Amino acid sequence: MTTQQFRQFEVKGKTIAASLHVPATTPAPGVVMCHGFTGTRMEAHLLFVKAAREMCAAGMNVLRFDFRGSGESDETFAKMTIEGEIADAMAAVEFLCAEPTVDPARIGLLGLSLGGLVAACAASRSERVRALVLWAAVADLMGVFSAREGWDELQAAVERDGYVDHGAFRIGKGFYDDCRRVDPLMELADFDGPALIVHGSEDHTVPPSHDDMYIDALPGADKSKHIVAGADHTFSSVAWEREAIGVTREWLAERL
């Protein structure tokens, strides 16, 4: 039978909280899941929990974790940066590879929204990752932010105070500096493995047009996208999430 276990590991002296789903038969492939901006390893409407359990039932180890400053992990959100999340994702990959139930030669990486951008960069930088899945992934972060009303005022506030309040979160200057520096499309030139992009057709947070940016940037021949008709940014209906999870599960099972 499959099991779900709590795990934790460290990055730069900070403890990261994680959940590991172990399949009935091991050693087996492994998948690391990267949550979105201000999200957690459970994600909206338990999307990551449901996806992890289905992938585990299909024979994969799955590691969900909270980035530093998110969920139950150490650090404050104000210190969160994109480079820091990339480092966390790469550490999560290494941690999963060390699990005795995992075949380290068969590792996949999945990211949602900003976690998709992070996963794209981590896959490019890591020699472990064999397959990449991007859910509603941001390709041009500066484009998304600068298109929003009040961007100039926000930039001025960050430069003046070193942070800006975003709902109940405080976002630091380091995050905005990384928005200008980190380019997932350029980094993907170093990743030639298979890639799947899944996006909702009615995503008003990250436009589906970002998919084509990723498709154009991916150098490998095995790359495809799947549009969930009518779905929003996090596939927030039973039918939408079933479709996104099902397509992803089958795709990863074939490639890992």
DRENKEFI-406234 format. One record per residue (C-alpha): x, y, z; residue in three letters. Coordinates in steps of 0.02 Angstrom, whole numbers, plus 50000, padded with zeros to 5 digits. Layout:
// residues N
XYZALA...
***
This chain:
// residues 256
500005000050000MET500535018049976THR501075028650125THR501205047250162GLN502625052550277GLN503255068950349PHE505025074050301ARG506145088950331GLN507815094550262PHE508915109950274GLU509435123550154VAL510675136450218LYS510295132050399GLY508405133650379LYS507235118850398THR506065114750254ILE504475105050290ALA503955091750165ALA502775077150135SER503355061450048LEU502155049549961HIS502885032049942VAL502155019549818PRO501795001349856ALA503224994949748THR504975002149762THR506245007649707PRO505205018849596ALA505335035449503PRO505225051649600GLY504325068149570VAL504625084649661VAL503195097249666MET503505116149678CYS502055126749739HIS501595144149682GLY501835161849748PHE501155163249927THR500595145049914GLY501055129550014THR501405111349980ARG499525107949988MET499045121849864GLU497295128549829ALA495855116149853HIS497185103249902LEU497745102149721LEU499505096149763PHE498885083349890VAL497675075849765LYS498965075749625ALA500315067949736ALA499165054049793ARG498645049849615GLU500445049749552MET500945039049701CYS499555026649664ALA500255025849487ALA501945020249556GLY502915036349591MET503725043349747ASN503125061349764VAL503905074949871LEU502885090549911ARG503805104050008PHE503595121850072ASP504855134350007PHE505805144050141ARG504635157350208GLY503075147850153SER501945135350240GLY502785126550386GLU504585129750331SER505785141350421ASP506115159550370GLU504985174350341THR504125177350175PHE504915194550163ALA506595185950133LYS505925175049993MET506815177049825THR506685167749661ILE508495162149671GLU508135155949847GLY506675145549785GLU507725138349645ILE509015133149776ALA507625125249880ASP506965115649730ALA508685108949687MET508955103849868ALA507265095049866ALA507795085249712VAL509395079749797GLU508445075349956PHE507215064649859LEU508605055849765CYS509355050449932ALA507745041649987GLU507985022649981PRO506305020349893THR506815031449747VAL507705027349585ASP508795042949566PRO508965040149378ALA507095043549355ARG506675060549427ILE505325072649372GLY505005090649425LEU503305099049426LEU502935117349461GLY501365127949473LEU501315146549427SER502885154749497LEU503375137149551GLY503375132849366GLY504655146449331LEU505675139849477VAL505515121949415ALA506075126849240ALA507655135049309CYS508005120849431ALA507795107749293ALA509035117249187SER510315118349326ARG510135100749396SER510875085249316GLU509575074549406ARG507965080249323VAL507395069449178ARG505635076449147ALA504825093449175LEU502985097849200VAL502395115849204LEU500655120049268TRP500065137849225ALA501885142949233ALA502515160849225VAL503725163549081ALA503905182549089ASP503715188249268LEU504135206349234MET502825206549097GLY501495200049217VAL501915212649352PHE502185227849242SER500505225049157ALA499605227449322ARG498925244049380GLU500015253049507GLY501655244649455TRP502635261049456ASP502005265349630GLU502435247849691LEU504205249149626GLN504415266049710ALA503795258949876ALA504995244049866VAL506475255449830GLU505975267049973ARG505515254350108ASP506385238450051GLY504735229050048TYR502905230450000VAL501375222850082ASP500405210449975HIS498855205050068GLY499485197050228ALA501215194550153PHE502695206350151ARG503725204949991ILE505545210550000GLY506615219949877LYS507625204249840GLY506115196349757PHE505845211049641TYR507685211949600ASP507625193549548ASP506115197149437CYS507295207349329ARG508755195149336ARG508025177649321VAL507565172149144ASP506835154449137PRO506725154948947LEU508585157948930MET508995144749061GLU507955131448973LEU509235130948834ALA510185119048950ASP508725106948973PHE508415094648831ASP507285082348923GLY505425079748891PRO504245093448948ALA502355094948970LEU501435111448991ILE499665111549062VAL498645127649070HIS496855133349092GLY496105142348943SER495315155549057GLU496835158949167ASP496795177649201HIS498285177149321THR499565170049200VAL498965170949018PRO499045154648919PRO500155164048795SER501595160348915HIS501475142248857ASP502095146748684ASP503585155848758MET504075139848848TYR503755128848696ILE504875140048590ASP506245140248723ALA506285121448756LEU507635113448646PRO507065095348661GLY505975086548533ALA504785079148663ASP503785094448716LYS501915096948718SER500545107548795LYS498815103048856HIS497465116448875ILE496085112949002VAL494555121148923ALA493715133949036GLY494945131649180ALA495645145649287ASP497395147649358HIS497325133049481THR496075121649392PHE494805125149529SER493395113249486SER493275094549509VAL493275091549321ALA494715103649285TRP495865096849418GLU495485078849368ARG495965082949190GLU497585091849237ALA498085078249360ILE497605063949245GLY498565070649095VAL500085073849203THR500035056949289ARG499965047449125GLU501315058249044TRP502525055949189LEU502175037249202ALA502675035349019GLU504285045449034ARG504925040149204LEU
***
